[in-house]
């Protein structure tokens, strides 16, 4: 058995050995094959390198052959280029030499028409020889050209001097063709020649003007300034007819004559006004300025102003378009003044014309004398304010207005229309210091208007309030015994308030427009904040007067409330007579004030807020004077307080058919103040024993609790001083920290001694309040 197993194992071992041997031999053959393949690849690479080298050698030989072939062609190209340049240069040299000879000959014969064309060509050719100036012949030709140009310039100036002599009164009958061609030559020569021709011609053309309008002549004064402008207009027409074709169009000779006339006129007017400054009156000054600005407008329509950049006056930059409606139109002062007189300011105006580049070219001379205009406006505004005062006294206060709100005083609109007229007029004269001086005048009379017309006409408050007794209060009808403002006086206060608000807004617009009108460097000096503050003060004073009037009307009722015997009240009924009196006064005043302040609703809201802030503390003060108070009296006072609270909450829309929700700021003030009054009465109604519960209840109900208020409440309850001392001491002990066990104490507050009785009374009070509502 063992023998049979050992035979197959030896056979398998033998087969494995054979396989291993075969694999090892196979690997040996693979290595030999790889080495053989590597050697073959190396041989192929060497053959490839050899072929590449052969190709490179052949390429170098080909390139050398091409260079040899093209060498002669390059030489031929260079020779052709040099030959062309030489021929061109020789041609230019021939042209230059011939041109210089012809130029000299034509100059002697004054053939300026041919010279103009030839000279330009010679100068163009000469530019090609700048790099050859080292050659003596070329330099000599260049010097001859310069000499010819100098000779031409002197000759042309001499021709113009002969044709237009500086001395003499006669002018030639008309231009010559020679001078016309000479101008064409001057265009090519040194610009100084052209400027000299223009200067001499204009000087000769204006020589007659200097003689006619000498300082000692009668026509030289401002009242005949029209003659100056009429003269130059005739001269411009004369120039166009006689000399319009002699000078090139691009010289703008007509405009240059007009500009030089403006410079001469400005200097002459400045000199004569300095000598006769005492004779200058406002009307004469404005007449001269108006005629001058009209003439400057004429120049702007006729000319473009392109020659102004050569002088001292530059074109004006156009300001950004204005969004301020304070000035609708500034292009036609005369039409604007006419519209002001006819009351047609709201009608459509003409579109604004473009800025005038000639603005100020003559009228600048009037600026040093504008103080006369400023003083005149000061005087006129003073008279205007005095007239407003006299008209107000003569016409009386405005009539009551309950339909469209409080009427703005008409004098206010008149004042600002006059301001507008002055500002437009002055800005056309100057945008410098005179505008600042005019602004100072505006400020002065804005303050005077606020003081004399507005504050000065506010009704005076009366100190006597006509104290009422209980019996007189019960018999009071329609507030006849209460001294307060009449209906006309209330309407006047509202009208002044509306006018002050209009003045404040318009003054702000005036400040913005003034800053647009003056030079940028002067804008910081324009500030009308003080004047706006003055109008704000008038507004505050008017509101305070309305509040004081209504407050004073309610004083007798509050006084009557404090004098009533509240300990004798036996039952809780309808609202007390003093509440009816307060409501009556509120219903009389508030609708009138609201209707007359319909256009300034925010100030009516301020009136309501100020009245609430004044009336509620005063009511609480009089409430503390009601002592002693019984339990029933306290309930009646609580009912009255709730009634007043409802009336105050409805104050902004009381007596109005359109019910509006009261502003939240006003409602918050009323709720906070009247709730405090209610809490005070609730503390008064609460039993004062046990002391701890009463004190804790006081601290809980009144958030602003203190010993002074607590003592007043104790006085209202009618407690003796000996009883109050213990309570005050207990309060001082419990004030630093909040009361502990608030939930437990609240269940005992107001009901601890006799819970059934207190609960019954509070339920009855709640029913009365609901029934009242």
SEVOZA-23648 format. One record per residue (C-alpha): x, y, z. Coordinates in pm, whole numbers, plus 32768, in hexadecimal, padded with zeros to 4 digits. Layout:
N
XYZ ...
END
This chain:
773
800080008000 811780ED8058 81CD80927F1A 80A180ED7E44 808E824C7EE3 8206829D7EB7 8209825C7D3F 811283727CD6 81C884727DB5 831684367D0C 827484627BB9 81DA85B07C19 832A86297C9E 83CE85CC7B5A 82C9868A7A8F 82F687BE7B68 846F87B57B39 844187A279C1 835788CC79C1 8446899B7A92 8563894579AB 849D89A67879 843B8AF87911 85A48B487973 861F8AF97813 850A8BCD777E 85728CFA784E 86D58CD577D9 86668CE8766D 85928E2276AE 86BD8EE57736 87848E917602 866A8F04751E 864D905575D9 87BF909F75B7 87AE90527446 8684913F7415 8737925874D0 8867923973F5 878E924D72BC 86E3938A733F 883094337386 88A493E77224 876294837197 879695C17265 88F795E671E8 887F95C77085 877296D370C5 887097C77158 894497977025 882597E86F3A 87CA99237007 8930999F6FF2 8930996D6E7C 87EB9A356E5A 887A9B516F34 89B39B656E63 88E89B796D26 880C9C8D6DBD 893B9D5F6E1B 89C19D396CBD 886E9DA56C2F 885F9ED86D14 89BA9F406CAB 89559F1F6B42 881E9FFC6B7E 88EEA1076C2B 89DDA1126B0B 88BAA12F6A19 8801A2496AD9 8935A3166B37 892EA3CE69EE 87B7A4056A03 87D9A4B26B59 88E8A5906AD5 8806A5F369B9 86E8A6426AAB 87C1A7256B84 8842A7D46A51 86E0A80F69D2 866FA89A6B23 8794A9876B40 8768A9F569DA 85F5AA406A12 8643AB086B4B 874FABC96A97 866CAC1C6974 8555AC886A60 8642AD606B29 86CDADFE69F1 856DAE47697A 8519AEE46ACC 865CAFA96ABF 8609B0256963 84AAB08169D4 8533B12F6B0B 8635B1F56A4B 853BB25A6941 8430B2A26A43 8513B3846B0D 8570B44969D5 8403B468696F 839FB4C56AD4 8498B5E26AE2 842CB662698E 82B6B64F69DE 82F0B6F96B2B 838FB8216A7F 826AB834698C 816AB80A6AAC 80C7B6E16A01 8036B6696B4C 7F39B57C6AAF 804EB4AF6A0B 812FB4DC6B38 802DB43C6C20 8026B2F96B59 819EB2F86B0F 820BB3466C73 8145B2256D03 81E1B1386C05 8343B1B96C46 8316B18B6DBC 8295B02A6D88 83C2AFD26CAA 84B2B0726DA0 843BAF816EAC 84DDAE636DE8 8634AF086E0A 863CAF2E6F86 8732AE0C6FA2 8811AEA56E95 8840AFF76F3B 89AFAFA96F67 89DDAFD66DF0 8A36B1456DAA 895DB1616C72 882AB0DA6D26 8865B1C06E50 8886B2E86D64 8738B2976CBE 8691B2796E18 8717B3D06E7C 8695B4666D39 853AB3DA6D84 8540B4736EE2 85B3B5BD6E56 849AB5B56D57 839DB5716E6C 841FB6956F39 8417B7776E08 82B4B7076DB9 8243B74F6F1C 82D8B8AC6F21 8257B8F46DC8 80F4B8846E18 80F2B9506F5A 8168BA7D6E96 8056BA476D93 7F4CBA396EA5 7FE1BB6B6F4D 7FCDBC246E04 7E69BBB06DC3 7DF2BBEA6F29 7EC9BCFD6FC1 7EBDBD23713B 7EA5BE9D7116 7DA5BF3F7036 7C31BF51701E 7BFABECA6EC0 7BD3BD5E6E78 7C07BCBD6D21 7AD3BC816C51 7AEBBB086C69 7BD5B9E06C89 7CCFB9826B78 7D19B82C6AE9 7E85B85C6B49 7E2CB8766CBB 7D40B7516CA3 7E5AB6796C14 7F45B70B6D17 7E62B6816E28 7E86B5286D8D 8001B54C6D9E 7FEBB5C56F08 7F37B4826F5C 8075B3C56EFC 8170B4B16F9A 81C0B4DA710A 807AB4FD71D5 8100B646725E 80D2B6E17104 7F63B67D7102 7F30B7007263 7FD9B84A720A 7EF9B87870D8 7DC0B82F71A5 7E2FB91472BF 7E7CBA3B71DB 7D3EBA15710E 7C5DBA027241 7D10BB2572E6 7CE3BBF971AD 7B78BB887192 7B2ABBF372F9 7BF1BD3672F5 7AB8BDFC72A0 7A03BD6173CB 7B0ABDDE74BF 7AE7BF3C7435 796CBF467434 7943BEBA7595 7A5BBF68764D 7A2DBF9177C3 79DCC10377A2 78CDC0CA769E 775DC0D67700 7712BF8F7649 7812BED8771E 7738BED3785A 765CBDAC78BE 7514BE4A7857 7582BE3D76EA 7626BCE976F4 753DBC7375DF 75FCBD4C74E9 773ABC867524 7694BB4074C7 75DDBBDA73A1 7729BC5F731E 77D6BB0D7328 76AEBA637281 76CABB59715E 7840BB1C714D 7811B9A4713C 771CB9CC701D 7810BAB86F70 792CB9C36F9F 7865B8A36F0A 7811B9726DD7 796FB9FC6D97 7A69B9096E2A 79ABB7C86E5C 7A5AB71A6D37 7BB3B7A86D74 7C04B6E06EAD 7BECB5626EB6 7AB3B4DD6F5E 7B7EB41C7061 7C08B56670E7 7AADB5BD7175 7AF6B72E7146 7990B79E718C 798FB6F072DC 7AEBB773732D 7A7BB8D772E9 794EB8A773CE 7A23B80A74E2 7B26B91F74D2 7A0FBA2074DC 798DB977761B 7AE5B98476C0 7B13BAF27666 79B1BB4976D6 79DDBA977822 7B1EBB577869 7A86BCA577FE 7948BC7278CB 7A10BC0979FE 7AE6BD4479E1 79C3BE3379B7 78F8BD8F7AD2 7A1DBDB27BC0 7A34BF227B69 78BCBF617B8E 785FBE627C99 778BBF5A7D5B 76A8BF8D7C2F 764ABE1D7C13 74E3BDD87C77 742FBC8D7C8E 7349BCC27B64 7469BD3F7A8D 7545BC1A7AF6 7435BB187AB0 73E9BBBE7963 7555BBA778FA 7574BA407974 7436B9D778C2 74A5BA707777 75FCB9D577A1 7579B87877EA 748FB89876C1 75BBB8EC75E7 7679B7C07673 754DB6E9761B 7555B77974BA 76C3B714749D 7675B5B57516 756FB58D7404 7656B61872F7 77A4B5767352 781EB42D73DE 791BB4BF74D4 7A3BB3EF744A 7B29B51B7457 7AF0B55075CB 7BE7B43C7623 7CFAB5167594 7CAFB62F768C 7C85B64A77FF 7B18B5E677FF 7ACCB47577E6 798CB3CA778C 78AAB38578B0 786DB2207911 7702B1C27911 7687B16D7A71 75D0B0267AB4 7459B0327A78 739AB0A77BAB 7283AFDA7C45 7221B0F17D33 70CFB1897CD8 7122B2D17D89 717AB3717C38 70B7B2FD7B09 714FB3E57A05 727AB4C979FC 72A1B5027888 71BDB62F7864 71CCB721798C 70E2B81B78E6 6FD7B71678A2 7002B6917A02 6FCCB7E87A9E 6E94B81279C9 6E17B6BD7A3C 6E56B71C7BA8 6D88B8577B7E 6C6BB79A7AD7 6C78B6747BC9 6CC8B5787AB7 6DE9B4C47B5D 6D3EB3727B43 6D1BB38279C8 6E09B2B778EB 6F50B36778A6 7035B3677778 714CB2667775 7292B2DA7808 7387B3617705 74F0B2E276F8 75F7B39977C5 7683B4D6772A 77FCB4C176E8 7805B63F76D7 775FB66A782B 7826B76478F8 7911B7CC77DE 7894B9347807 77A8B9277932 78C5B8B97A17 7923BA287A36 77DFBA6F7AF3 782CB97A7C0D 78F7BA6F7CE6 77CABB5A7CE2 76BFBA587D37 76C3BAD17E9E 75D2BBDC7E1F 74E4BAC87DB4 750FBA0B7EFC 74C5BB467FC8 7393BB867EF1 7311BA257F31 734EBA5580A4 727ABB8E809B 716ABAF07FC4 714FB9BE80A4 7137BA9B81D7 7018BB598137 6F79BA0E80CE 6F7FB98C8235 6EE9BAD382B3 6DD6BAB781AE 6D8FB953821E 6D6BB9CB8384 6C83BAE7831E 6BB0BA048240 6B8AB9068357 6B13BA108449 6A24BA9E8347 6993B95282D0 6994B8A4841F 69C6B72F845D 6961B6328352 6800B5AF834F 67B9B45983E9 67FBB34182F7 6773B1E78337 6775B15781D7 68D4B160814D 69ACB1898280 6A53B2BD8310 6A99B3C8820C 6C01B43981D8 6C20B5B281F9 6C31B64B8099 6D52B72A8101 6E2AB5F38123 6E04B59B7FB2 6E41B7067F51 6F85B70A8017 7014B5D27F76 6FA7B63D7E19 7069B77F7E50 7190B6B37ED1 7181B5E17D97 7181B7147CBA 72ACB7AA7D73 7370B6657D6A 733EB6357BF4 7399B79C7BAD 74CFB79B7C89 754AB64A7C06 7542B6DB7AA7 7619B7FB7B1E 7713B7377BEE 7746B5E57C91 784BB6647D85 7849B7447EB8 770BB8057E58 7648B6C07E76 76D3B6917FD5 766DB7F6802E 7510B7B67FA3 74FAB6778071 7546B74281AA 7427B82E8151 7342B7018120 73A0B67D8277 735CB7CE831A 71FBB7EC8291 71A3B68082C3 71E2B6BA8435 711FB801842D 6FFBB7548383 6FFEB647848E 7009B74885A6 6F27B85E8525 6E25B7A28457 6E16B64C84FC 6E85B6638668 6E12B7CA8686 6CACB7718627 6C81B6408704 6B67B67F8801 6BD6B6C78963 6B72B5D08A70 6A9CB64A8B93 6B12B5FE8CF1 69BCB6048D96 6907B4BF8D69 67C5B5308E0F 67BBB4478F3C 6674B38C8F65 65C2B30B9098 6501B1C890A2 63BCB27D906D 6441B3478F47 64CDB20C8EAB 637CB1638EC0 62DDB2918E19 63EFB2BA8D10 6368B2C08BB1 643CB2AA8A77 656FB31B8B39 64F4B4828B43 65A8B4D38C85 66FAB4478C16 67F0B5458B84 688AB4AA8A4C 68D7B4F888E2 67BDB54A87F7 677BB48686B9 682DB59385EC 695BB58786D1 6973B40D86B8 6962B424853C 6A6DB5348541 6B58B45A8610 6B24B3378523 6B5BB41A83F7 6CA0B49E848B 6D0DB33984D5 6CC5B2CF836C 6D79B40482EA 6EA9B3BD83C2 6EB1B2578344 6E9DB2D481DB 6FB3B3D1821F 708DB2C282BA 706CB1DD818A 7094B2FA808E 71C3B3838146 7265B22F8125 7224B2357FAD 72A7B39B7F9E 73EEB32F8040 741AB2147F45 73D6B2FA7E1E 74C3B4067E9F 75D7B3027EB8 7595B2A27D4F 75B0B40D7CE0 76F4B4777D89 7856B40F7D38 78B8B2BC7DC2 79BBB35C7EA6 78ACB42A7F54 77A6B31D7F97 7824B2E580FA 77CEB44E8151 765CB41E8106 75A9B3968237 743DB3DF828A 7428B2EA83AD 73FAB40584A9 72CFB48C83E9 7233B33183CF 7263B30E8547 71ACB45A8575 707FB3D784B5 7090B294857F 707FB36986BA 6F45B4158632 6EACB2BF85EF 6EFBB24B8752 6E71B38E87E6 6D2EB369871F 6CFDB2048790 6D49B26888F7 6C43B37F88E4 6B3BB28A886A 6B96B19A8981 6B95B2AA8A8B 6A44B32B8A14 699BB1D88A2C 6A56B18A8B6A 69EAB2D18C0A 6882B2948B9D 6889B1488C5A 6927B1DD8D96 67DFB2578E37 6749B0FD8E0D 6877B0598EB2 686BB15D8FC7 66FDB1108FFD 6751AF9E900B 684EAFD79121 6755B0AA91E9 6639AFAF91E4 65E1AF00932B 6636ADA192BC 6601AD0F9417 6492AD6E93FB 644DACBC92B3 6343ABBA92FF 631DAB0291B8 63CEAAD1906A 6316AB728F4B 6362ABF38DF1 649FACBA8DAC 64D2ADED8E86 648FAF518E08 6603AFA68DFA 6639AE868D04 651EAF0E8C2E 65C5B0668C37 6719AFDA8BCC 667AAF158AB0 65B9B04A8A46 66F6B11B8A27 67A8B004896B 6687AFE78875 6689B15F8843 67FEB1898801 6885B049876B 67A9B0368630 67FFB1A085DB 6973B160860A 6966B0198549 68B0B0AF841F 6996B1DD8410 6ACCB1008423 6A53B0058321 6B74B0628239 6C75B02D834F 6BF6AEF383F5 6D3BAEAB84AD 6D1BAFEE8574 6BB9AF9585DB 6C47AE4F8661 6D4DAF188720 6C35AFEE87B1 6B7DAEB7882A 6CB9AE2588C5 6D14AF6B8975 6BB5AF9789F8 6BB3AE358A81 6D06AE6D8B24 6C84AFAB8BC3 6B21AF498C23 6B5DADEF8CB8 6C66AE578DBB 6B8CAF828E16 6A5FAE9B8E3D 6B24ADB48F22 6B9BAEE38FEB 6A31AF539021 69D2ADEB906A 6ABDADED9194 6A07AF269211 68C0AE659229 68C8AE0C939B 683EAD6D945A 6793AC739375 6696AB7193D7 6680AA1F9334 6559AA8E925E 660AABD49206 673AAB109191 665AAA3890BA 65BFAB70901F 6718AC028FE0 6786AABD8F3F 6658AAC98E5B 66A8AC358E02 6814ABDF8DC1 67B0AAC78CD7 66C6ABB38C1B 67DDACB18BF2 68C6AB9F8B7F 67D4AB378A6C 67A7ACA089FF 691DACDB89F2 6955AB9F8927 6852AC1E8830 68DFAD828838 6984AD8686DA 683DAD2D862A 673FADBF871B 661FAE6D8667 6698ADED8514 65C4AD2C841D 66F7AC6C83AE 6776AB9B84D0 68ECAB6284C6 69BAAA8D85A9 6A80AB62869A 6BFDAB5D8670 6CA5AA4F873F 6D8DAB4A87E8 6C62AC148862 6B9CAAE488D0 6CC5AA65899B 6CDEABAF8A5B 6B68ABB78AAA 6B55AA4C8B16 6C88AA698BF2 6C1CABAD8C9D 6AADAB608CD3 6AF7A9FB8D40 6BD0AA8D8E54 6AABAB668EC2 69CBAA328EC8 6ACBA9728F92 6ADFAA8C908F 6967AA7E90BF 696DA90590DE 6A6EA92591F4 698DAA2A929A 6865A93D9281 6925A81F9323 6905A7F394A1 6A3EA861955A 6A3DA7359643 6AF7A653965A 6C15A747961D 6CFAA6509570 6BF4A5F5946E 6BA1A762942E 6D0EA7C393FF 6D52A699931F 6C1DA6ED9254 6C9CA8549229 6DF1A7DB91B3 6D4EA6EA90C0 6C59A7E09025 6D44A90C9007 6E8AA8BC8F58 6F18AA168FAB 6EBFA9FC9116 6F6BAAD99218 6F29AB5A9375 6EAEACAF92F9 6D9DAC19921F 6D48AB1F932F 6D17AC36942D 6C32ACF1933C 6B60ABB79315 6B4BAB96948F 6AD7AD0094A2 69CAACB393A0 6954AB94947E 693CAC8995A0 6A2CABCF9686 6AC9AC8097AC 6C3CACCD97BB 6C71ABD298CE 6BE2AABE97F4 6CA6AB3496C7 6DF7AB219777 6DE0A9A997AB 6D77A9739643 6E90AA4F95BF 6F8EA9959691 6F09A84A9611 6F1BA8C894AB 7085A93194D6 70D9A7D69552 7032A728942F 709AA80E9313 7200A78F92D8 7191A62D9276 705AA5BE91B8 6F47A5319296 6F6DA3BC92D4 6E4DA2D29298 6DA6A3B5919B 6CAEA2AA9138 6C3FA2729297 6C23A3E392E9 6B62A42D91AC 6A52A3469219 6A2AA40E9356 6A5AA56D92C5 6929A64D92BE 6854A53C935F 6906A4BF948F 6832A54F95AD 66D7A53C9512 66F1A47593CE 657DA4609385 6541A5D593B3 6670A63D92E2 661CA54791CB 64B9A5CA91B9 6529A735919D 6628A6EE9088 6524A62A8FBF 6432A74D8FDA 6544A83D8F65 6593A75F8E3B 6422A7558DDA 640DA8D18DEA 6540A8F68D0C 64B7A7FD8C0D 6367A8AF8C10 6417A9FD8BDB 64DCA9748AB4 
END
